[in-house]
Amino acid sequence: MTALGANMVGSTHDRDALLWLLDELLEAHLDTVEMILGGQSDADWTSHAEYLKGLQRLGRATIARACAQRS
């Protein structure tokens, strides 16, 4: 993380949570591409879409928490 990024995040816990979130988002994109190339079933897509929705909610909460702790 750059010095600027470190200054924007309050604690080590916030930084770790945001780095985990970034890694999970990147993995989710890779999973989506692999599913497109693999011709997955409707059930697989439904499961993956639910996972992405949950990840979005978690991401928003993680970012909000990190921002609130900086205020």
Biopython code that builds the backbone (N, CA, C, O; Angstrom):
import numpy as np
from Bio.PDB.StructureBuilder import StructureBuilder

atoms = [
    (1, "MET", "N", (0.857, -1.166, 0.000)),
    (1, "MET", "CA", (0.000, 0.000, 0.000)),
    (1, "MET", "C", (0.903, 1.229, 0.000)),
    (1, "MET", "O", (1.916, 1.266, 0.699)),
    (2, "THR", "N", (0.535, 2.213, -0.773)),
    (2, "THR", "CA", (1.327, 3.435, -0.852)),
    (2, "THR", "C", (1.191, 4.242, 0.424)),
    (2, "THR", "O", (0.291, 3.996, 1.227)),
    (3, "ALA", "N", (2.088, 5.209, 0.615)),
    (3, "ALA", "CA", (1.992, 6.081, 1.783)),
    (3, "ALA", "C", (0.652, 6.800, 1.789)),
    (3, "ALA", "O", (0.034, 6.946, 2.844)),
    (4, "LEU", "N", (0.199, 7.247, 0.633)),
    (4, "LEU", "CA", (-1.095, 7.917, 0.547)),
    (4, "LEU", "C", (-2.203, 6.972, 0.979)),
    (4, "LEU", "O", (-3.079, 7.358, 1.753)),
    (5, "GLY", "N", (-2.176, 5.757, 0.495)),
    (5, "GLY", "CA", (-3.188, 4.776, 0.872)),
    (5, "GLY", "C", (-3.146, 4.467, 2.360)),
    (5, "GLY", "O", (-4.196, 4.323, 2.985)),
    (6, "ALA", "N", (-1.960, 4.364, 2.938)),
    (6, "ALA", "CA", (-1.831, 4.105, 4.367)),
    (6, "ALA", "C", (-2.396, 5.255, 5.177)),
    (6, "ALA", "O", (-2.984, 5.026, 6.235)),
    (7, "ASN", "N", (-2.236, 6.484, 4.712)),
    (7, "ASN", "CA", (-2.771, 7.638, 5.422)),
    (7, "ASN", "C", (-4.293, 7.695, 5.344)),
    (7, "ASN", "O", (-4.925, 8.293, 6.215)),
    (8, "MET", "N", (-4.892, 7.094, 4.333)),
    (8, "MET", "CA", (-6.334, 7.133, 4.161)),
    (8, "MET", "C", (-7.038, 6.069, 5.002)),
    (8, "MET", "O", (-8.245, 6.156, 5.228)),
    (9, "VAL", "N", (-6.298, 5.078, 5.461)),
    (9, "VAL", "CA", (-6.860, 3.974, 6.236)),
    (9, "VAL", "C", (-6.365, 4.111, 7.670)),
    (9, "VAL", "O", (-5.165, 4.246, 7.912)),
    (10, "GLY", "N", (-7.297, 4.076, 8.620)),
    (10, "GLY", "CA", (-6.959, 4.340, 10.006)),
    (10, "GLY", "C", (-6.091, 3.305, 10.678)),
    (10, "GLY", "O", (-5.002, 3.640, 11.145)),
    (11, "SER", "N", (-6.523, 2.065, 10.746)),
    (11, "SER", "CA", (-5.820, 1.071, 11.540)),
    (11, "SER", "C", (-5.299, -0.073, 10.674)),
    (11, "SER", "O", (-5.635, -0.205, 9.497)),
    (12, "THR", "N", (-4.474, -0.883, 11.305)),
    (12, "THR", "CA", (-3.974, -2.082, 10.620)),
    (12, "THR", "C", (-5.141, -3.003, 10.274)),
    (12, "THR", "O", (-5.150, -3.630, 9.215)),
    (13, "HIS", "N", (-6.125, -3.083, 11.172)),
    (13, "HIS", "CA", (-7.308, -3.918, 10.906)),
    (13, "HIS", "C", (-8.042, -3.424, 9.669)),
    (13, "HIS", "O", (-8.439, -4.224, 8.822)),
    (14, "ASP", "N", (-8.228, -2.093, 9.555)),
    (14, "ASP", "CA", (-8.882, -1.524, 8.375)),
    (14, "ASP", "C", (-8.100, -1.870, 7.116)),
    (14, "ASP", "O", (-8.679, -2.271, 6.107)),
    (15, "ARG", "N", (-6.800, -1.715, 7.180)),
    (15, "ARG", "CA", (-5.950, -1.984, 6.023)),
    (15, "ARG", "C", (-6.048, -3.450, 5.626)),
    (15, "ARG", "O", (-6.167, -3.773, 4.444)),
    (16, "ASP", "N", (-5.997, -4.335, 6.614)),
    (16, "ASP", "CA", (-6.092, -5.770, 6.334)),
    (16, "ASP", "C", (-7.453, -6.116, 5.720)),
    (16, "ASP", "O", (-7.532, -6.907, 4.781)),
    (17, "ALA", "N", (-8.519, -5.517, 6.257)),
    (17, "ALA", "CA", (-9.861, -5.781, 5.732)),
    (17, "ALA", "C", (-9.988, -5.293, 4.295)),
    (17, "ALA", "O", (-10.575, -5.977, 3.456)),
    (18, "LEU", "N", (-9.445, -4.120, 4.008)),
    (18, "LEU", "CA", (-9.522, -3.585, 2.650)),
    (18, "LEU", "C", (-8.666, -4.391, 1.680)),
    (18, "LEU", "O", (-9.063, -4.595, 0.532)),
    (19, "LEU", "N", (-7.505, -4.850, 2.120)),
    (19, "LEU", "CA", (-6.669, -5.685, 1.255)),
    (19, "LEU", "C", (-7.341, -7.029, 0.987)),
    (19, "LEU", "O", (-7.278, -7.539, -0.131)),
    (20, "TRP", "N", (-7.988, -7.611, 2.011)),
    (20, "TRP", "CA", (-8.730, -8.858, 1.809)),
    (20, "TRP", "C", (-9.844, -8.631, 0.796)),
    (20, "TRP", "O", (-10.050, -9.437, -0.111)),
    (21, "LEU", "N", (-10.567, -7.509, 0.965)),
    (21, "LEU", "CA", (-11.666, -7.185, 0.055)),
    (21, "LEU", "C", (-11.165, -7.062, -1.381)),
    (21, "LEU", "O", (-11.781, -7.600, -2.301)),
    (22, "LEU", "N", (-10.067, -6.366, -1.574)),
    (22, "LEU", "CA", (-9.499, -6.207, -2.911)),
    (22, "LEU", "C", (-9.142, -7.565, -3.509)),
    (22, "LEU", "O", (-9.439, -7.829, -4.674)),
    (23, "ASP", "N", (-8.514, -8.416, -2.724)),
    (23, "ASP", "CA", (-8.139, -9.742, -3.209)),
    (23, "ASP", "C", (-9.384, -10.555, -3.571)),
    (23, "ASP", "O", (-9.412, -11.233, -4.597)),
    (24, "GLU", "N", (-10.403, -10.482, -2.728)),
    (24, "GLU", "CA", (-11.634, -11.234, -2.983)),
    (24, "GLU", "C", (-12.333, -10.736, -4.245)),
    (24, "GLU", "O", (-12.859, -11.533, -5.022)),
    (25, "LEU", "N", (-12.340, -9.415, -4.452)),
    (25, "LEU", "CA", (-12.944, -8.852, -5.661)),
    (25, "LEU", "C", (-12.204, -9.310, -6.919)),
    (25, "LEU", "O", (-12.827, -9.639, -7.927)),
    (26, "LEU", "N", (-10.876, -9.329, -6.852)),
    (26, "LEU", "CA", (-10.096, -9.800, -7.998)),
    (26, "LEU", "C", (-10.371, -11.271, -8.278)),
    (26, "LEU", "O", (-10.514, -11.667, -9.435)),
    (27, "GLU", "N", (-10.446, -12.082, -7.227)),
    (27, "GLU", "CA", (-10.762, -13.506, -7.392)),
    (27, "GLU", "C", (-12.155, -13.704, -7.980)),
    (27, "GLU", "O", (-12.366, -14.590, -8.809)),
    (28, "ALA", "N", (-13.105, -12.876, -7.547)),
    (28, "ALA", "CA", (-14.471, -12.984, -8.067)),
    (28, "ALA", "C", (-14.510, -12.696, -9.566)),
    (28, "ALA", "O", (-15.242, -13.346, -10.312)),
    (29, "HIS", "N", (-13.719, -11.717, -9.999)),
    (29, "HIS", "CA", (-13.651, -11.431, -11.440)),
    (29, "HIS", "C", (-13.069, -12.622, -12.201)),
    (29, "HIS", "O", (-13.578, -13.001, -13.256)),
    (30, "LEU", "N", (-12.012, -13.203, -11.664)),
    (30, "LEU", "CA", (-11.406, -14.373, -12.306)),
    (30, "LEU", "C", (-12.402, -15.534, -12.351)),
    (30, "LEU", "O", (-12.525, -16.211, -13.371)),
    (31, "ASP", "N", (-13.108, -15.759, -11.249)),
    (31, "ASP", "CA", (-14.121, -16.822, -11.228)),
    (31, "ASP", "C", (-15.176, -16.595, -12.297)),
    (31, "ASP", "O", (-15.605, -17.541, -12.958)),
    (32, "THR", "N", (-15.600, -15.347, -12.474)),
    (32, "THR", "CA", (-16.619, -15.022, -13.471)),
    (32, "THR", "C", (-16.121, -15.338, -14.879)),
    (32, "THR", "O", (-16.847, -15.919, -15.686)),
    (33, "VAL", "N", (-14.897, -14.958, -15.164)),
    (33, "VAL", "CA", (-14.321, -15.239, -16.486)),
    (33, "VAL", "C", (-14.228, -16.745, -16.710)),
    (33, "VAL", "O", (-14.560, -17.240, -17.788)),
    (34, "GLU", "N", (-13.782, -17.464, -15.699)),
    (34, "GLU", "CA", (-13.669, -18.920, -15.829)),
    (34, "GLU", "C", (-15.042, -19.556, -16.047)),
    (34, "GLU", "O", (-15.173, -20.519, -16.803)),
    (35, "MET", "N", (-16.055, -19.017, -15.387)),
    (35, "MET", "CA", (-17.408, -19.546, -15.577)),
    (35, "MET", "C", (-17.908, -19.272, -16.989)),
    (35, "MET", "O", (-18.564, -20.123, -17.590)),
    (36, "ILE", "N", (-17.610, -18.112, -17.514)),
    (36, "ILE", "CA", (-18.014, -17.786, -18.890)),
    (36, "ILE", "C", (-17.356, -18.756, -19.864)),
    (36, "ILE", "O", (-18.010, -19.275, -20.768)),
    (37, "LEU", "N", (-16.076, -18.996, -19.679)),
    (37, "LEU", "CA", (-15.335, -19.872, -20.581)),
    (37, "LEU", "C", (-15.726, -21.341, -20.396)),
    (37, "LEU", "O", (-15.605, -22.141, -21.323)),
    (38, "GLY", "N", (-16.193, -21.689, -19.198)),
    (38, "GLY", "CA", (-16.512, -23.084, -18.905)),
    (38, "GLY", "C", (-17.948, -23.477, -19.181)),
    (38, "GLY", "O", (-18.293, -24.654, -19.068)),
    (39, "GLY", "N", (-18.794, -22.524, -19.538)),
    (39, "GLY", "CA", (-20.186, -22.846, -19.844)),
    (39, "GLY", "C", (-20.917, -23.462, -18.665)),
    (39, "GLY", "O", (-21.462, -24.559, -18.776)),
    (40, "GLN", "N", (-20.932, -22.774, -17.551)),
    (40, "GLN", "CA", (-21.532, -23.288, -16.323)),
    (40, "GLN", "C", (-23.058, -23.370, -16.415)),
    (40, "GLN", "O", (-23.688, -22.731, -17.258)),
    (41, "SER", "N", (-23.623, -24.172, -15.525)),
    (41, "SER", "CA", (-25.081, -24.369, -15.485)),
    (41, "SER", "C", (-25.770, -23.149, -14.870)),
    (41, "SER", "O", (-25.131, -22.290, -14.262)),
    (42, "ASP", "N", (-27.070, -23.101, -15.045)),
    (42, "ASP", "CA", (-27.859, -22.020, -14.441)),
    (42, "ASP", "C", (-27.722, -22.013, -12.923)),
    (42, "ASP", "O", (-27.654, -20.948, -12.311)),
    (43, "ALA", "N", (-27.681, -23.183, -12.320)),
    (43, "ALA", "CA", (-27.547, -23.271, -10.864)),
    (43, "ALA", "C", (-26.214, -22.686, -10.404)),
    (43, "ALA", "O", (-26.150, -21.999, -9.385)),
    (44, "ASP", "N", (-25.152, -22.959, -11.159)),
    (44, "ASP", "CA", (-23.844, -22.397, -10.830)),
    (44, "ASP", "C", (-23.863, -20.875, -10.931)),
    (44, "ASP", "O", (-23.303, -20.181, -10.082)),
    (45, "TRP", "N", (-24.516, -20.360, -11.981)),
    (45, "TRP", "CA", (-24.607, -18.910, -12.169)),
    (45, "TRP", "C", (-25.427, -18.262, -11.063)),
    (45, "TRP", "O", (-25.085, -17.183, -10.581)),
    (46, "THR", "N", (-26.502, -18.918, -10.665)),
    (46, "THR", "CA", (-27.333, -18.389, -9.580)),
    (46, "THR", "C", (-26.520, -18.311, -8.291)),
    (46, "THR", "O", (-26.565, -17.303, -7.586)),
    (47, "SER", "N", (-25.800, -19.341, -7.994)),
    (47, "SER", "CA", (-24.954, -19.377, -6.803)),
    (47, "SER", "C", (-23.880, -18.287, -6.864)),
    (47, "SER", "O", (-23.630, -17.598, -5.876)),
    (48, "HIS", "N", (-23.259, -18.140, -8.014)),
    (48, "HIS", "CA", (-22.204, -17.135, -8.192)),
    (48, "HIS", "C", (-22.782, -15.722, -8.070)),
    (48, "HIS", "O", (-22.156, -14.849, -7.469)),
    (49, "ALA", "N", (-23.957, -15.494, -8.628)),
    (49, "ALA", "CA", (-24.596, -14.171, -8.532)),
    (49, "ALA", "C", (-24.910, -13.833, -7.079)),
    (49, "ALA", "O", (-24.737, -12.687, -6.662)),
    (50, "GLU", "N", (-25.365, -14.806, -6.310)),
    (50, "GLU", "CA", (-25.644, -14.575, -4.884)),
    (50, "GLU", "C", (-24.346, -14.247, -4.139)),
    (50, "GLU", "O", (-24.322, -13.368, -3.278)),
    (51, "TYR", "N", (-23.282, -14.953, -4.475)),
    (51, "TYR", "CA", (-21.980, -14.673, -3.867)),
    (51, "TYR", "C", (-21.541, -13.240, -4.189)),
    (51, "TYR", "O", (-21.067, -12.525, -3.306)),
    (52, "LEU", "N", (-21.694, -12.824, -5.435)),
    (52, "LEU", "CA", (-21.293, -11.465, -5.825)),
    (52, "LEU", "C", (-22.124, -10.408, -5.103)),
    (52, "LEU", "O", (-21.592, -9.371, -4.705)),
    (53, "LYS", "N", (-23.415, -10.656, -4.930)),
    (53, "LYS", "CA", (-24.269, -9.721, -4.194)),
    (53, "LYS", "C", (-23.813, -9.610, -2.740)),
    (53, "LYS", "O", (-23.755, -8.512, -2.187)),
    (54, "GLY", "N", (-23.496, -10.731, -2.132)),
    (54, "GLY", "CA", (-22.998, -10.727, -0.756)),
    (54, "GLY", "C", (-21.663, -10.019, -0.642)),
    (54, "GLY", "O", (-21.415, -9.285, 0.316)),
    (55, "LEU", "N", (-20.809, -10.243, -1.621)),
    (55, "LEU", "CA", (-19.506, -9.581, -1.634)),
    (55, "LEU", "C", (-19.669, -8.070, -1.779)),
    (55, "LEU", "O", (-18.926, -7.305, -1.165)),
    (56, "GLN", "N", (-20.622, -7.643, -2.577)),
    (56, "GLN", "CA", (-20.894, -6.220, -2.737)),
    (56, "GLN", "C", (-21.345, -5.610, -1.407)),
    (56, "GLN", "O", (-20.867, -4.544, -1.017)),
    (57, "ARG", "N", (-22.261, -6.283, -0.715)),
    (57, "ARG", "CA", (-22.733, -5.784, 0.588)),
    (57, "ARG", "C", (-21.576, -5.712, 1.583)),
    (57, "ARG", "O", (-21.415, -4.713, 2.285)),
    (58, "LEU", "N", (-20.782, -6.760, 1.637)),
    (58, "LEU", "CA", (-19.635, -6.796, 2.539)),
    (58, "LEU", "C", (-18.627, -5.705, 2.182)),
    (58, "LEU", "O", (-18.069, -5.057, 3.066)),
    (59, "GLY", "N", (-18.399, -5.508, 0.894)),
    (59, "GLY", "CA", (-17.469, -4.473, 0.447)),
    (59, "GLY", "C", (-17.914, -3.085, 0.858)),
    (59, "GLY", "O", (-17.115, -2.283, 1.342)),
    (60, "ARG", "N", (-19.195, -2.806, 0.664)),
    (60, "ARG", "CA", (-19.719, -1.492, 1.055)),
    (60, "ARG", "C", (-19.602, -1.284, 2.555)),
    (60, "ARG", "O", (-19.238, -0.197, 3.005)),
    (61, "ALA", "N", (-19.907, -2.318, 3.335)),
    (61, "ALA", "CA", (-19.814, -2.213, 4.788)),
    (61, "ALA", "C", (-18.366, -2.026, 5.240)),
    (61, "ALA", "O", (-18.094, -1.237, 6.145)),
    (62, "THR", "N", (-17.451, -2.741, 4.618)),
    (62, "THR", "CA", (-16.033, -2.639, 4.965)),
    (62, "THR", "C", (-15.504, -1.242, 4.675)),
    (62, "THR", "O", (-14.793, -0.659, 5.494)),
    (63, "ILE", "N", (-15.848, -0.714, 3.524)),
    (63, "ILE", "CA", (-15.399, 0.629, 3.149)),
    (63, "ILE", "C", (-16.025, 1.674, 4.075)),
    (63, "ILE", "O", (-15.343, 2.596, 4.521)),
    (64, "ALA", "N", (-17.293, 1.535, 4.358)),
    (64, "ALA", "CA", (-17.968, 2.491, 5.259)),
    (64, "ALA", "C", (-17.340, 2.476, 6.642)),
    (64, "ALA", "O", (-17.132, 3.530, 7.243)),
    (65, "ARG", "N", (-17.038, 1.286, 7.149)),
    (65, "ARG", "CA", (-16.419, 1.156, 8.462)),
    (65, "ARG", "C", (-15.039, 1.803, 8.494)),
    (65, "ARG", "O", (-14.695, 2.502, 9.448)),
    (66, "ALA", "N", (-14.257, 1.569, 7.452)),
    (66, "ALA", "CA", (-12.911, 2.157, 7.384)),
    (66, "ALA", "C", (-12.997, 3.681, 7.302)),
    (66, "ALA", "O", (-12.202, 4.382, 7.928)),
    (67, "CYS", "N", (-13.948, 4.189, 6.542)),
    (67, "CYS", "CA", (-14.114, 5.650, 6.407)),
    (67, "CYS", "C", (-14.617, 6.264, 7.705)),
    (67, "CYS", "O", (-14.174, 7.346, 8.092)),
    (68, "ALA", "N", (-15.536, 5.588, 8.379)),
    (68, "ALA", "CA", (-16.094, 6.102, 9.633)),
    (68, "ALA", "C", (-15.017, 6.201, 10.712)),
    (68, "ALA", "O", (-15.027, 7.126, 11.525)),
    (69, "GLN", "N", (-14.102, 5.254, 10.715)),
    (69, "GLN", "CA", (-13.046, 5.260, 11.724)),
    (69, "GLN", "C", (-12.009, 6.342, 11.450)),
    (69, "GLN", "O", (-11.260, 6.727, 12.348)),
    (70, "ARG", "N", (-11.962, 6.831, 10.218)),
    (70, "ARG", "CA", (-11.049, 7.920, 9.880)),
    (70, "ARG", "C", (-11.618, 9.266, 10.283)),
    (70, "ARG", "O", (-10.868, 10.228, 10.444)),
    (71, "SER", "N", (-12.931, 9.353, 10.449)),
    (71, "SER", "CA", (-13.595, 10.632, 10.754)),
    (71, "SER", "C", (-13.376, 11.052, 12.190)),
    (71, "SER", "O", (-13.866, 12.101, 12.608)),
]
sb = StructureBuilder()
sb.init_structure("model")
sb.init_model(0)
sb.init_chain("A")
sb.init_seg("    ")
for serial, (resi, resn, name, xyz) in enumerate(atoms, 1):
    if name == "N":
        sb.init_residue(resn, " ", resi, " ")
    sb.init_atom(name, np.array(xyz, "f"), 0.0, 1.0, " ", f" {name:<3s}", serial, name[0])
structure = sb.get_structure()
